Amino acid sequence: MKKQLYLFLFLIAFQAGLLAQDTGIRFIHEEWQTALEEARKQDKIIFVDAYTTWCGPCKWMAKNTFTDEAVAKFYNEHFVNVKLDMEKGEGLEFAKKYGVQAYPTLLFIDKEGQLVHIGLGARPPEMFLELGEAALDPDRRVGELIRAYEEGERAPEFLRKYALAALDAGLPQGPQLAKEYLDTQEDWLTEANAELVVKGLQAVRYDRMTQSPLFTFVKDHLDALSQYHDRAELENLLFSAVLYSYPRGQRPDDATLEKAVEEVLPGKGAFFVAKNRLYDLMRVQGGDNDERFMQAAIDFMKAYGEAADWQLLNTIAWRFYELTDDPERLRMAHAWARRSVELDKNYFNMDTLAALCYKLKDKDEALRCAREAIELAKASGIDYESTEELIEKIKQM
């Protein structure tokens, strides 16, 4: 009887293991040579999740992306999937060979060990699927483009393709390639070229951005570029470039910073300096500083609320949700969150709005906003577990 019970429990555990494997990407954790042999046997490309145990974005992908049903089906069908810790065992040599310096690095390697495609940083399911599709398309593979460039290929359309692929993959040569392509063009302000200008500048390190010719072009053509790209995002990009042009620990006083910003964004110096001061207050949390932040936020919104973009409005509103139970201040935050939604409805500000409605004891509106937030999250491939937890709290009101 005991033997039958043990066998029954073993079969349940075994079937549960199989079921668990079917709910996500099936990774192998074997020797690299074994992975290459499996790729040759199946005639497939190897996908490698190059991770570390301490990497937060790596853990996020493991939980939210690798377990996605569509992702698992696609990757299990098209790739041999391998996880390698870059800080132990074969991962140490692997990291050197393939130049892995950031985590996660998402590599696609053919059965002969040649790099086919690569992506840097955590990606939600939809973007991760796009990365895998690119790895299967010879015309979009970064590895092929790198080799062609090294062999001397410089045709304009090739440079554009390589620049976009490198920027999408997060490779450091992306901005330089964007500039190299743009130098072959008479008009940088076509829609396609403007996209590359902005993508190229976004990929430049903040502390080097003001030295980039792409920065100068965006600064001088802000109005024209704004017809293709959100103006507030462009202005935030330019301000960050100015701010981080000062070495760490050598930031100027507010008056000097305001003057520097005015040279890049005329009429916006005072706004961005006040905004930066507000973020500085927000970073130092606890004690009397929380009250100083809330009062500063109220003053800022009175002076500059009309100029605030959706992200700033949402950030301040969420912080008020976290810090206060005062109905008057919560109503202020609710108005800021609603304005954020009006400017650009997305998962983040709808979730904030739902949370504030919950604190203001508006159950029906809180449920409506939370459910809409989840639908927006599903459409964008964003983790919405915290919103589901909020819904349970709302239902208990």
SVG drawing of the C-alpha trace seen along z (x, -y; Angstrom):
<svg xmlns="http://www.w3.org/2000/svg" viewBox="-19 -82 56 84">
<polyline fill="none" stroke="black" stroke-width="0.4" points="0.0,0.0 2.8,-2.4 4.6,-1.5 1.5,-2.3 1.1,-5.6 4.8,-6.5 4.3,-5.6 1.2,-7.7 2.9,-10.7 5.9,-10.3 3.7,-10.2 1.9,-13.4 5.2,-15.1 6.6,-14.0 3.4,-15.1 3.6,-18.5 7.2,-18.9 6.2,-18.3 3.3,-20.7 5.6,-23.3 8.0,-22.9 5.1,-23.5 4.3,-26.8 7.5,-28.6 10.7,-28.4 12.4,-25.0 16.0,-25.8 18.9,-23.4 21.6,-23.9 24.2,-21.7 27.8,-22.1 28.1,-24.6 29.4,-21.8 26.2,-19.9 24.1,-22.8 26.1,-23.1 25.6,-19.4 21.9,-19.7 21.7,-22.7 23.4,-20.7 21.1,-17.8 18.0,-19.9 19.4,-22.4 18.4,-25.3 19.9,-28.5 20.8,-28.6 19.2,-31.3 21.4,-32.1 20.1,-34.0 23.4,-35.4 22.5,-36.3 23.8,-36.8 22.2,-35.7 22.1,-39.3 20.6,-40.9 17.1,-42.3 16.1,-42.7 17.3,-39.1 14.9,-37.9 12.1,-40.0 12.5,-38.4 12.6,-34.9 9.3,-35.6 7.4,-37.7 8.7,-37.1 10.1,-33.5 6.8,-32.2 4.6,-34.0 2.6,-31.4 3.3,-33.0 7.0,-33.5 7.4,-29.9 5.7,-28.4 7.8,-30.5 11.2,-29.9 10.6,-26.2 9.8,-25.7 12.5,-27.7 15.5,-27.7 17.7,-25.5 17.4,-27.5 20.2,-27.8 20.7,-29.7 24.3,-30.5 25.4,-32.3 28.1,-34.7 30.0,-34.6 30.7,-30.9 31.6,-27.8 31.6,-28.0 29.8,-31.3 33.1,-33.0 34.8,-32.0 31.6,-32.5 31.3,-36.1 34.9,-36.8 34.4,-35.1 31.1,-36.9 31.9,-40.2 29.1,-40.0 29.4,-43.1 25.7,-43.9 22.9,-41.8 20.8,-40.3 22.5,-39.9 20.3,-37.9 22.4,-36.1 21.5,-34.0 24.3,-31.8 24.4,-29.4 25.3,-25.7 28.9,-26.6 29.2,-29.0 29.0,-32.2 27.0,-35.1 23.8,-35.6 21.9,-38.3 22.0,-40.0 19.9,-42.2 20.8,-44.0 18.5,-44.5 15.2,-43.1 12.3,-43.0 8.6,-42.4 7.1,-39.5 6.1,-41.4 9.6,-42.9 11.3,-39.6 9.2,-37.9 10.4,-40.7 14.0,-40.0 13.6,-36.3 11.9,-37.0 14.8,-39.2 17.2,-36.4 15.5,-34.1 15.6,-36.7 19.0,-36.9 18.3,-40.5 17.8,-41.7 20.5,-39.7 23.1,-41.9 25.8,-39.3 25.5,-39.3 25.5,-43.1 28.6,-43.3 30.5,-41.0 29.5,-42.8 30.5,-46.1 33.9,-44.7 34.3,-43.5 33.8,-47.1 30.1,-47.4 29.1,-51.1 26.1,-51.5 23.6,-54.0 20.7,-51.5 23.0,-49.0 24.2,-51.6 20.7,-52.5 19.7,-48.8 22.8,-48.2 22.3,-51.4 18.7,-50.5 19.6,-46.9 22.4,-48.0 20.2,-50.6 17.4,-48.1 19.9,-45.7 21.4,-48.3 24.9,-48.0 27.3,-50.8 28.1,-51.4 24.5,-52.4 24.9,-56.2 28.0,-56.3 26.4,-54.2 23.3,-56.4 25.6,-59.5 27.5,-57.6 24.3,-56.9 22.8,-60.4 26.0,-61.9 25.0,-60.2 21.7,-62.1 20.9,-65.6 17.8,-65.9 17.9,-64.7 14.3,-65.8 12.4,-63.2 10.3,-61.1 12.6,-58.1 15.7,-60.0 14.3,-62.0 13.5,-58.7 17.1,-57.7 18.3,-61.1 16.2,-60.7 17.0,-57.0 20.7,-57.7 20.7,-60.5 18.7,-58.5 21.4,-55.8 24.3,-58.2 25.5,-58.2 24.0,-61.3 27.4,-62.5 28.6,-62.6 25.4,-63.7 26.1,-67.4 29.3,-66.5 27.3,-64.6 26.3,-66.3 22.9,-64.6 22.4,-66.7 23.1,-69.9 20.8,-68.9 17.9,-68.0 18.4,-71.3 18.4,-73.3 15.4,-71.5 13.2,-70.8 10.0,-72.2 10.5,-70.2 11.3,-67.0 8.3,-67.4 6.0,-66.6 7.3,-63.1 8.2,-62.6 6.7,-63.7 8.0,-67.1 8.1,-66.6 10.3,-63.6 12.7,-65.5 12.9,-68.4 13.5,-65.9 16.3,-64.4 17.9,-67.7 17.6,-68.8 19.2,-65.5 22.1,-66.0 22.7,-69.5 22.4,-68.3 24.7,-65.3 27.3,-67.3 28.5,-68.4 30.7,-65.8 29.3,-63.9 29.7,-65.9 30.1,-69.2 26.6,-70.1 26.1,-73.9 23.8,-76.0 20.2,-76.5 20.9,-79.9 23.9,-78.6 21.9,-75.5 18.9,-77.6 21.2,-79.7 22.7,-76.6 19.2,-75.1 18.0,-78.4 20.7,-78.3 19.3,-74.9 15.6,-75.3 14.7,-79.0 11.9,-79.9 12.1,-76.5 15.1,-77.0 13.1,-77.8 10.7,-74.9 13.3,-72.3 15.4,-73.5 12.3,-73.4 11.4,-70.0 14.9,-68.7 14.8,-70.1 11.5,-68.3 13.0,-65.0 15.9,-65.6 13.5,-66.0 11.6,-62.9 14.8,-60.7 15.5,-61.5 12.6,-59.8 11.4,-59.6 11.1,-61.9 10.4,-65.6 11.6,-65.4 8.3,-63.7 6.4,-66.7 8.9,-69.1 8.4,-67.2 4.6,-67.3 4.6,-71.0 7.1,-71.6 5.1,-69.5 1.9,-71.5 3.9,-74.8 5.4,-73.4 2.0,-72.3 0.6,-75.7 3.4,-77.4 4.2,-74.9 1.3,-72.3 0.3,-73.3 3.8,-72.5 4.0,-69.1 4.1,-66.0 2.2,-62.8 5.2,-61.1 5.8,-63.9 2.1,-64.2 1.9,-60.5 5.1,-60.3 4.0,-63.1 0.4,-61.6 1.8,-58.2 4.1,-59.5 1.2,-61.3 -0.7,-58.0 2.2,-56.5 2.7,-59.3 -0.6,-60.7 -4.1,-59.8 -5.2,-63.5 -8.4,-63.7 -7.5,-67.2 -4.1,-66.2 -5.4,-62.9 -7.9,-64.9 -5.1,-67.1 -3.2,-63.9 -6.3,-62.5 -6.6,-65.6 -2.9,-65.3 -3.4,-61.6 -6.5,-62.3 -4.6,-65.0 -1.8,-62.5 -4.3,-60.1 -5.7,-62.9 -2.3,-63.5 -1.3,-59.9 -3.5,-57.1 -1.3,-54.0 -1.1,-51.3 1.0,-53.3 -1.3,-56.3 -4.4,-54.3 -3.0,-52.2 -2.2,-55.3 -5.7,-56.7 -7.2,-53.4 -5.0,-53.5 -6.0,-57.1 -9.7,-56.2 -9.3,-53.4 -7.8,-55.7 -10.6,-58.2 -13.1,-55.3 -14.6,-55.5 -15.0,-51.8 -16.8,-51.6 -14.3,-54.1 -11.3,-52.3 -12.5,-49.0 -13.1,-50.4 -9.7,-52.1 -7.9,-49.1 -9.5,-46.8 -8.7,-49.2 -5.1,-49.4 -4.8,-45.6 -6.2,-45.6 -3.6,-48.3 -0.9,-46.2 -1.8,-43.1 -1.7,-45.0 1.8,-46.3 3.3,-43.2 3.6,-44.8 3.5,-42.9 0.2,-43.8 0.4,-41.6 0.3,-44.6 -2.9,-45.8 -4.5,-42.5 -3.6,-42.7 -5.1,-46.2 -8.4,-44.9 -8.6,-42.3 -8.3,-45.2 -10.9,-47.3 -13.4,-44.4 -13.0,-44.1 -14.0,-47.8"/>
</svg>
